[in-house]
Structure formats: C-alpha cells, structure tokens
Amino acid sequence: EEQERLLQYQPDQPQNPKVLRVAIIGAPNAGKSTLSNQLLGRKVFPVSQKVHTTRCKARGVVTYEDTQLIILDTPGLTSPLKAKRHKLEAAMLTDPWDSMKHADLVLVLVDVSDHWTRNCLSKEVLKCLLQFPRIPSVLVLNKVDLLKKKFILLELVNELTEGIVNGRKLEVTSAFKNYSSSSAKSPLRVTWASPPENRAPESRCLRETDGAQEGSGLAESSDMRASESGLLTEAQEPKDSGPRDLKDMTGWPYFQEIFMLAALRGEEVDTLKRYLLMQAKPGPWEFHSGVLTSQSPQEICDNIIREKILEYLPLEVPYGVIQVTEMWEEGASGELLIVQNLLVPRKSHMMMLIGRGGKVISRIAQEAGQDLMNAFLCDVRLKLKVEVKS
C-alpha cells in the first residue's frame, strides 16, 4: 500500500530539478540487472547466471539532491528464434526497443569475461543503436575483474568502438611487446587522445589500470596525457560515413565514453554513477523521492523467487515454472506472510524442484526470503509449494 501511495504522489522535486533517463542494453547475462542494483544501492532486480532472468522492462529510481536518474533495466536483446526456443514472452523482444524510445542516454554493457562474444557487439545491439543514432551512448565493459590479462581490454576498446571515441580516432600501439603475454601484473594505461575542448575533465572514464591491483584492477582516475602513456595517439578526425551495413559492423564508432568496471563487486560503479548525475538535464522529476522502483512488491517477490529457481534448476526446466501467489498479508508483529504455489509441467520437474528430502525447495525459500527482507526492510515468512499443473 505504501509503495502504491508513493507511486501516486506528485514528485517532491526541488526548484530547479534535473533528470536523466538511462537505458541499459546488452546481450543476455551481460550483467545489466546487477549494474542496475548497484546503482540503486539495493537489490530490486533479479539476477542469475542463466540467460533471460529479466523478463520485462522495469524502472529503478536514484534521487540525489536536485537530480533524478531513472534506470531502465531491460531484458537482454535477443532474436525471435531464441525467444521461441526459451518460450519467452513477446515483451522480451519489444521492451528494449520501447526503453530506447524514452531514454536520454544508453549504456551498452559488454561482458569482457565471455571470450566468445566480447570481441564484437551483437547484431541485436547494433540494430538498436542504428535505430536510435541520436541518443548519446556509453560503452561499459563489465566483469573486468575476471580478466587475468588486462591488456586484452585495449584490444576490446579498439574493436568495440572501431577505433573512434567521442568523435576522435584513436590509435592503439604495441606498448606491451616488452611484457610477457601471460603476466597479469603488467601495468595497463589507457587514456584519451587529445579530448575535445568542451569535454569536462571529471568525466574521463578510460582510466589507468594496474593489473597488480586486487579485483578489477581499476585504479583511481588520473588525468594523464596521451604522450605519457604512449597507448592512444590522436589521428585525423573521423568523417561521417553515412548509413552503415549491419553485416559489416563489429563495433559502434559513436560512443561518447568508455567505463571499465566490475558490477558484481561494485568496483567503479560510483564513478559511472557520478558521470550519469553530471549528464542530467533540467526537467521535471518523474517519481517521488521515496520511490526506489516502479515495480510493485508482488513483482519484486515473483522476480526474486524466479531468480532462485533459475539458479537451482537445470537447463530449460525453470522457464516452464508458473508462479501463483496464494497469500500476501501482514502478520500480527508486522512481518510479511507470503505463500506461493509453483506449477510445473511434469512430475519429473516437480521432483527436481523439491529435491531429495526437500533440500532444493527449502534452500530456494530460505535465500529468496532473505533477499525479500533486504528489499522490503521487514521480516518475511515465505512458504513455497510445488504442484504439477493440470
């Protein structure tokens, strides 16, 4: 009830409000929801290692002083063929495109730990960027903490941007030829090559990286010159080549910035958040400052339980589970009582979901209940039942 009231309230905006609507797009399982949760400071979007955890677009709200960021967390961009294979809703194909229509800025997330997909942007992502070329875009390299060879980031930057960032052509030189290719401790420095005059120094995001540093290896921002690093040197300004053929493209040459971070560990997320706050433009707020997400509590509950089902059931099994909430009420001591029935298509799936001695369903209920307590900031008693749907 409180969430419904907050969503109906008029925004309590200051005298000179600013707003920025940010769409996060990328391939399935790139870490979009993890990044959204980190930007919000609380887990409200489902996260799992399986693809297509996010099934529809949802909005998160960050309100800081006079600025409101509206985070548009979207399903991973997928093809109709894959959507049919996973029995995905039609919204899985249309929601990312709808989010782009309302965005002031788009973050393109790439999982750099996936060596099968990291060297080029997916055709679905490129198609989306080509459809909305006027929306400013930012490249975010995620999961950099999982890379042992940090110099790979240089190659990825060059390939994913086609060597052009913020309207300037960049040239990557072989500064690592003296280092062992297997060494994870080789220093890595990436800087802007003579940035344009109107560029704010605080928004430099290609930053010094030290492979010896723990975690993602991203050090504090340093305003270095290209001559110091010897990695990126200015070349001639790129000329607009007009419409491009999608099949010839591997990257997007119109990114304004590049960030390297580890969303799961929260490394460098604050740097990205500060940048987004700086990009906000004067405009009315969309939500009351007390709103964290546009989702209802029931939607958050369904998403978190589905996340656990995806984690603990193999292959395609979890995608056939239907969730039915049978009870949602407040207990005598203010705790939230939830009973949800999980309907599965066949008995073998029911046995997998219950597990030997009920261990699997008990673990799902325990972990989902803990996440719900963290999301709702109250005690939660969650009971899950499993049935074969008739």
For each residue, the residues with C-beta under 8 A, 3 or more apart:
1: 4 5
2: 5 6
3: 6 7 291 296 297
4: 1 7 8 296
5: 1 2 8 9
6: 2 3 9 287 288 290 291
7: 3 4 287 288 291 294
8: 4 5
9: 5 6 12 288 290
10: 288
11: 17 68 284 285 286 287 288 289
12: 9 288 289
13: 17 66 68 284 285 289
14: 17 65 66
15:
16: 66 282
17: 11 13 14 66 67 68 282 283 284 285
18: 66 67 68 280 281 282 283
19: 67 68 69 70 104 280 281 283 284 285 286
20: 67 68 69 70 104 105 276 277 279 280 281
21: 70 72 102 103 104 105 286
22: 69 70 71 72 103 104 105 106 107 276
23: 72 74 96 99 100 102 103 105 106 107 135
24: 32 35 36 71 72 73 74 106 107 109
25: 32 74 77 96 99 100 106 107 108 109 125 128
26: 30 31 32 76 77 108 109 110 111 125
27: 30 76 77 110 111 117 122 124 125
28: 51 52 75 76 77 78
29: 49 50 51 53 76 111
30: 26 27 76 109 110 111 142
31: 26 34 35 109 111 142 143 263 264
32: 24 25 26 35 36 54 73 74 76 109
33: 36 37 45 46 47 53 54 73
34: 31 37 38 47 263 264
35: 24 31 32 38 39 107 109 140 142 261 263 269
36: 24 32 33 39 40 45 60 71 73
37: 33 34 40 42 43 44 45 47 60
38: 34 35 41 263 266 269
39: 35 36 60 62 69 71 269 272 273 276
40: 36 37 44 60 61 62 71 292 293
41: 38 62
42: 37 292 374 375
43: 37 47 304 371 374 375
44: 37 40 58 60 292 293 295 300 375
45: 33 36 37 54 58 60 73 293 303
46: 33 53 54 303 304 306 307 310
47: 33 34 37 43 53 307
48: 53 307 308 310 311
49: 29 310 311
50: 29 53 310 311 318
51: 28 29 76 86
52: 28 55 75 76 78 86 88 92 319
53: 29 33 46 47 48 50 306 307 310
54: 32 33 45 46 58 73 74 75 76
55: 52 75 88 89 91 92 306
56: 75 89 91 92 95
57: 72 73 74 75 91 95 96 98 99
58: 44 45 54 73 293 294 295 299
59: 70 71 72 73 293 294 295
60: 36 37 39 40 44 45 70 71 73 292 293 294
61: 40 68 69 70 71 286 287 291 292 293 294
62: 39 40 41 68 69 71 273
63: 67 68 69 285 287 289 291
64: 67 68 69 277
65: 14
66: 13 14 16 17 18
67: 17 18 19 20 63 64 277 280
68: 11 13 17 18 19 20 61 62 63 64 280 285 286 287 289
69: 19 20 22 39 61 62 63 64 273 276 277 280
70: 19 20 21 22 59 60 61 286 287
71: 22 24 36 39 40 59 60 61 62
72: 21 22 23 24 57 59 99 102 103
73: 24 32 33 36 45 54 57 58 59 60
74: 23 24 25 32 54 57 77 95 96 99
75: 28 52 54 55 56 57 78 88 91 92 95 96
76: 26 27 28 29 30 32 51 52 54 96
77: 25 26 27 28 74 96 122 124 125 128
78: 28 52 75 82 83 88 92 93 124
79: 82 83 124
80: 83 84 93
81: 84 85
82: 78 79 85 86 88
83: 78 79 80 86 88 92 93
84: 80 81 87 88
85: 81 82
86: 51 52 82 83 316 319
87: 84 319 320
88: 52 55 75 78 82 83 84 92 93 319
89: 55 56 92
90: 93 94
91: 55 56 57 75 94 95
92: 52 55 56 75 78 83 88 89 95
93: 78 80 83 88 90 97
94: 90 91 97 98
95: 56 57 74 75 91 92 98 99
96: 23 25 57 74 75 76 77 99 100 128
97: 93 94 100 101 128 131
98: 57 94 95 101 102
99: 23 25 57 72 74 95 96 102 103
100: 23 25 96 97 103 106 128 131 132 135
101: 97 98 132
102: 21 23 72 98 99
103: 21 22 23 72 99 100 106 132 135
104: 19 20 21 22 135 136 279 281
105: 20 21 22 23 135 136 137 138 276 279
106: 22 23 24 25 100 103 129 132 135 136 137 138
107: 22 23 24 25 35 137 138 140 272
108: 25 26 121 125 129 137 138 139 140 252 255
109: 24 25 26 30 31 32 35 140 142
110: 26 27 30 117 118 121 139 140 141 142 156 160
111: 26 27 29 30 31 114 117 118 142 143
112: 118 141 142 143 144 146 147 152 153 156
113: 118 143 146 147
114: 111 117 118
115: 118 119
116:
117: 27 110 111 114 120 122
118: 110 111 112 113 114 115 156
119: 115 155 156 159 160 250
120: 117 159 160 250 251
121: 108 110 125 126 129 160 249 250 251 252
122: 27 77 117 125 126
123: 126 127 246
124: 27 77 78 79 127 128
125: 25 26 27 77 108 121 122 128 129
126: 121 122 123 129 130 246 249 252
127: 123 124 130 131 246
128: 25 77 96 97 100 124 125 131 132
129: 106 108 121 125 126 132 133 137 252 254
130: 126 127 133 244 246
131: 97 100 127 128
132: 100 101 103 106 128 129 135
133: 129 130 254
134:
135: 23 100 103 104 105 106 132
136: 104 105 106 256 279
137: 105 106 107 108 129 252 254 255 256
138: 105 106 107 108 205 255 256 257 258 259 275
139: 108 110 160 161 252 255 257 258 259
140: 35 107 108 109 110 258 259 260 261 272
141: 110 112 144 153 156 157 160 258 259 260 261
142: 30 31 35 109 110 111 112 261 262 263
143: 31 111 112 113 146 147 262 263 264
144: 112 141 147 150 153 216 217 218 260 261 262
145: 215 216 217 262 264 265 267
146: 112 113 143 262
147: 112 113 143 144 150 152 153
148: 184
149: 152 181 182 183 184 211
150: 144 147 153 184 186 188 209 211 217
151: 154 155 176 179 181 186 188
152: 112 147 149 155 156
153: 112 141 144 147 150 156 157 188 190 209 260
154: 151 157 158 172 176 188 190 231
155: 119 151 152 158 159 172
156: 110 112 118 119 141 152 153 159 160
157: 141 153 154 160 161 165 170 172 190 206 258
158: 154 155 161 162 163 170 172
159: 119 120 155 156 162 250 251
160: 110 119 120 121 139 141 156 157 250 251 252 255
161: 139 157 158 164 165 170 251 252 253 255 258
162: 158 159 249 250 251 252 253
163: 158 169 170 171 172 253
164: 161 167 168 169 170 238 253 254
165: 157 161 168 170 192 206 255 256 257 258
166: 192 195 196 199 255 256 257
167: 164 196 237 238
168: 164 165 192 193 194 195 196 234 237 238
169: 163 164 234 235 236 237 238
170: 157 158 161 163 164 165 193 232 233 234 235
171: 163 193 232 233 234 235
172: 154 155 157 158 163 231 232
173: 230 231 232 233
174: 177
175: 189 229 230 231
176: 151 154 179 181 186 188
177: 174
178:
179: 151 176 183 186
180: 183 186
181: 149 151 176
182: 149
183: 149 179 180 186 211
184: 148 149 150 211 212
185: 211 212
186: 150 151 176 179 180 183 211
187: 209 210 211 212
188: 150 151 153 154 176 208 209 210 211 217
189: 175 208 209 224 228 229 231
190: 153 154 157 206 207 208 209 229 231 232
191: 204 206 207 208 224 225 226 228 229 231 232
192: 165 166 168 195 199 204 206 226 232
193: 168 170 171 226 232 233 234 235
194: 168 226 234
195: 166 168 192 199 204
196: 166 167 168 199
197:
198:
199: 166 192 195 196 203 204
200: 203 278
201: 204 223
202: 274 278
203: 199 200 257 275 278
204: 191 192 195 199 201 207 221 223
205: 138 257 258 259 260 271 272 275
206: 157 165 190 191 192 232 257 258 260
207: 190 191 204 218 219 220 221 222 260 271
208: 188 189 190 191 219 220 221 222 224
209: 150 153 187 188 189 190 213 217 218 219 260
210: 187 188 213 217 219
211: 149 150 183 184 185 186 187 188 217
212: 184 185 187 217
213: 209 210 216 217 218 219
214: 217
215: 145 218 262 265 267
216: 144 145 213 260 261 262 265 267 268
217: 144 145 150 188 209 210 211 212 213 214
218: 144 207 209 213 215 260 261 262 267 268
219: 207 208 209 210 213 222
220: 207 208
221: 204 207 208 271
222: 207 208 219
223: 201 204
224: 189 191 208 228 229
225: 191 228 229
226: 191 192 193 194 229 230 231 232 233 234
227: 230
228: 189 191 224 225
229: 175 189 190 191 224 225 226 232
230: 173 175 226 227 233
231: 154 172 173 175 189 190 191 226
232: 170 171 172 173 190 191 192 193 206 226 229
233: 170 171 173 193 226 230
234: 168 169 170 171 193 194 226
235: 169 170 171 193
236: 169
237: 167 168 169
238: 164 167 168 169 253
239:
240:
241: 244
242:
243:
244: 130 241 248 249
245: 248 249
246: 123 126 127 130 249
247:
248: 244 245
249: 121 126 162 244 245 246 252
250: 119 120 121 159 160 162
251: 120 121 159 160 161 162
252: 108 121 126 129 137 139 160 161 162 249 255
253: 161 162 163 164 238
254: 129 133 137 164
255: 108 137 138 139 160 161 165 166 252 258
256: 136 137 138 165 166
257: 138 139 165 166 203 205 206 275
258: 138 139 140 141 157 161 165 205 206 255
259: 138 139 140 141 205 268 271 272 275
260: 140 141 144 153 205 206 207 209 216 218 268
261: 35 140 141 142 144 216 218 267 268 269 271 272
262: 142 143 144 145 146 215 216 218 265 266 267 268
263: 31 34 35 38 142 143 266 269
264: 31 34 143 145
265: 145 215 216 262
266: 38 262 263 269 270
267: 145 215 216 218 261 262
268: 216 218 259 260 261 262 271 272
269: 35 38 39 261 263 266 272 273
270: 266 273 274
271: 205 207 221 259 261 268 274 275
272: 39 107 140 205 259 261 268 269 275 276
273: 39 62 69 269 270 276 277
274: 202 270 271 277 278
275: 138 203 205 257 259 271 272 278 279
276: 20 22 39 69 105 272 273 279 280
277: 20 64 67 69 273 274 280
278: 200 202 203 274 275
279: 20 104 105 136 275 276
280: 18 19 20 67 68 69 276 277
281: 18 19 20 104
282: 16 17 18
283: 17 18 19
284: 11 13 17 19
285: 11 13 17 19 63 68 288 289
286: 11 19 21 61 68 70
287: 6 7 11 61 63 68 70 291 294
288: 6 7 9 10 11 12 285 291
289: 11 12 13 63 68 285
290: 6 9
291: 3 6 7 61 63 287 288 294
292: 40 42 44 60 61
293: 40 44 45 58 59 60 61 300
294: 7 58 59 60 61 287 291
295: 44 58 59 299 300 303
296: 3 4 299 300
297: 3 300 301 376
298: 301 302 325 328
299: 58 295 296 302 303
300: 44 293 295 296 297 303 304 372 375 376
301: 297 298 304 305 325 328 338 340 372
302: 298 299 305 306 323 325 340
303: 45 46 295 299 300 306 307
304: 43 46 300 301 307 308 368 371 372 375
305: 301 302 308 309 323 340 342 364 368 382 384
306: 46 53 55 302 303 309 310 318 321 323
307: 46 47 48 53 303 304 310 311 368 371
308: 48 304 305 311 312 363 364 367 368
309: 305 306 312 313 318 321 342 353 364
310: 46 48 49 50 53 306 307 313 318
311: 48 49 50 307 308
312: 308 309 360 363 364
313: 309 310 317 318 321 349 352 353
314: 317 352
315:
316: 86 319 320
317: 313 314 320 321 344 349 352 353
318: 50 306 309 310 313 321
319: 52 86 87 88 316
320: 87 316 317 344 345 349
321: 306 309 313 317 318 342 343 344 349 353
322: 342 343 344 389
323: 302 305 306 340 341 342 343
324: 340 341 342 343
325: 298 301 302 328 338 339 340 341
326: 339 340 341 385
327: 337 338 339 383
328: 298 301 325 336 337 338
329: 336 337
330: 334 335 336 337
331: 334 335 336 337 381
332:
333: 379
334: 330 331 378 379
335: 330 331 378 379 380 381
336: 328 329 330 331 372 376 378 379 380 381
337: 327 328 329 330 331 381
338: 301 325 327 328 372 380 381 382 383
339: 325 326 327 382 383 384 385
340: 301 302 305 323 324 325 326 382 383 384 385
341: 323 324 325 326 384 385 386 387
342: 305 309 321 322 323 324 353 384 385 386 387
343: 321 322 323 324 387 388 389
344: 317 320 321 322 349 350 353 386 387 388 389
345: 320 349 388 389
346: 349 350 388
347: 350 351 388
348: 351 352
349: 313 317 320 321 344 345 346 352 353 388
350: 344 346 347 353 354 386 387 388
351: 347 348 354
352: 313 314 317 348 349 355 360
353: 309 313 317 321 342 344 349 350 360 361 386
354: 350 351 358 360 361 386
355: 352 358 359 360 361 362 363
356: 359 360
357:
358: 354 355 361 362
359: 355 356 362 363
360: 312 352 353 354 355 356 363 364
361: 353 354 355 358 364 365 384 386
362: 355 358 359 365 366
363: 308 312 355 359 360 366 367
364: 305 308 309 312 360 361 367 368 384
365: 361 362 368 369 382 383 384
366: 362 363 369 370
367: 308 363 364 370 371
368: 304 305 307 308 364 365 371 372 382 384
369: 365 366 372 373 380 381 382
370: 366 367 373 374
371: 43 304 307 367 368 374 375
372: 300 301 304 336 338 368 369 375 376 380 382
373: 369 370 376 377 378 379 380
374: 42 43 370 371 377
375: 42 43 44 300 304 371 372
376: 297 300 336 372 373 380
377: 373 374
378: 334 335 336 373
379: 333 334 335 336 373
380: 335 336 338 369 372 373 376
381: 331 335 336 337 338 369
382: 305 338 339 340 365 368 369 372
383: 327 338 339 340 365
384: 305 339 340 341 342 361 364 365 368
385: 326 339 340 341 342
386: 341 342 344 350 353 354 361
387: 341 342 343 344 350
388: 343 344 345 346 347 349 350
389: 322 343 344 345
390:
